[in-house]
């Protein structure tokens, strides 16, 4: 069969018709081995849209050798080359001598491990490596030679090992089984693409064959702007909160005092989270003015130093200077604390602070080591429910409802410790991409040491929970590395092509 590198899909379509006239059905891989997938797909789609042919795709996976595997086919496996070098050196070789004999440090390093595992070589008392057999069978080379010829490997365990060693990769191959259609003919009829005034005047439109519309065509790329997946998920989160009766908190302040970020939340001043290794401190200016409410200031000092409101406190000398240090906020709970403080001064119809549902979604900053699931700068989704008669069971039920609206089910709760909530729970969900449970949130009921210094009544209970915006986005879009979602490694094409998200649609 002549090569089709210069053939058009029209030329190939005609050739398919003539081939079918002689034999139907036919397999594209046998009849047109030099045609590319794109050429074949274009040709059969053109004919199928006119009912001239019918076709079924045939998919198979082929094993393709990587460059390192092709070298093994030519020269032998790493372990076999190590064995052969040691077999020829009867008295054995040092590692340095072995590297010099083989001429490739990587082959020496990898081959040693494999050869030791197969018990082909051993180490002598003077530290030299020595062959343990007279001959060996290079199974790796033989298997790779078979794969090179057949493009398959029947032993799944062997194939998995070769893929793990990055010697083989799998490639999906799609061919077609093509048959005659209802309107099969040896020539493709000429088709008009437009209905003209002359056709209408002469009546020629009645006998003219028109080119059918291809409703599956993708159309021209418009190069339009696109929302980042985080913004799409953020919009969905906001809508979920609004539907559940929440009010959005103002979160424009990235810089907070240690008072609101830590002390008001009953975080002791010796807590590890307040170290430079975990928190970004502002250098200019370093401190802020103390709050105007002196009574609240003294209440926080008392509850930390010696205890108050039934608490024994932390029993340490509380420092006002430490409390006034400026930090990049480590959580939006500092905003929640400020809003709960203001709630204490409000009066409902019964003269008590009214129930409230508040939420925020904004950036927070932590001095963390960056890895696949952690960034030093990320978004926190925070919710607060203040009401009378709340219980821990109600919090768990609310979490199931809240995450269920995102299509995230089968939550796992784990007891945890937070300085400002007791009891506290971490929330986990299974991430299919990472193949493990991933923490998606933290929750709990605010402690009296947080609420009562503000002036809130003893019978008012407050649920609080926070979760990362990035991790639910990773779960929804199947992303395994958070650095591919936010930061300088983000692919703009990834932003452009990803669809809108509906969290309530699994």
RARAWO-V991589 format. One line per field, one symbol per residue. ss: DSSP state (~ for helix, > for strand, _ for the rest). psi: psi as a letter, one per 40 degrees, with the letter a starting at -180 (. if undefined). burial: 1 if it has 9 or more other C-alpha atoms within 8 Angstrom, else 0. A space follows every 10 residues. Layout:
# RARAWO-V991589
ss: ???
psi: ???
burial: ???
This chain:
# RARAWO-V991589
ss: ________~~ ~~~~~~~~~~ ~~___>>~~~ ~_____~~~~ ~~~~~~~~__ __>>>>>>>> >>>>>_~~~~ ~~~~~__~~~ ~~~~~~~~__ __>_~~~~~~ ~~__~~~~~~ ~~~~~~~___ >>>_____>> >_______~~ ~~~~~~~~~~ _____~~~~~ ~~~~___>>> >>>>>>>>>> __________ _>____~~~~ ~~_~~~___> __________ ________~~ ~~~~~~~~~~ ~~~___>>__ ____>>>~~~ ~_~~~_____ _~~~______ >_____>___ ___~~~~~~~ ~~~~~_____ _________~ ~~~_>>>>__ __~~~~~~~~ ~~~_______ _____>>>>> >>>>>_____ >__>__>>>> >>>>>>>>__ _~~~~~~~~~ ~~~~______ _>>>>>>>__ >>>>>>>>>> >____>>>>> >>>>>>_~~~ ~~~~_____> >>>>>>>>~~ ~~~~~~~___ _~~~______ _~~~~~~___ ______
psi: hiiedeiidd dddddddddd ddhhiihddd dgdeiidddd ddddddddee fdiiihihhi hihhhidddd ddddeiiddd ddddddddgd eiiidddddd ddehdddddd dddddddefd iihideeihi ieidiihgdd ddddddddde eihdhddddd ddddefdiih hhhhaihhii adfhieihih hieihidddd deeeddehhi hihgeeidii hefiiiiidd dddddddddd dddefihhih fehdhiiddd ddddefhiee hdeeideeih ihdhidiiii idgddddddd dddddeiife ieaefihhhd dddeihihhe iedddddddd ddddeihade eihiiihiii hiiihigihh adeiiehihh hhihhhihfi iddddddddd ddddeeehaf ihhhiihhde ihiihihiih hddefihhhe iiiahiided dddeeiideh ihihiiiidd ddddddefhd hdeedhaeeh hdddddehii ihdeh.
burial: 0000000010 0111001111 0001111100 0001100011 0111011111 1111100000 0111110011 1110011111 1110111010 0111000110 0100001101 1111110001 1100000111 1000000100 1111111100 1010000010 0110001110 0001111111 1001000000 0100000011 0001100000 0000000000 0000000011 0111010001 1100011010 1001011111 1111111110 0001000111 1100011100 0000011011 1111111100 0111100000 0011111111 1101111111 1011011000 0111011111 1111111100 1011110111 1111111001 0100100001 0111111100 1000001011 1111111110 1000000001 1111111011 1111110001 1111111111 1111110011 1111100001 0000110000 101000
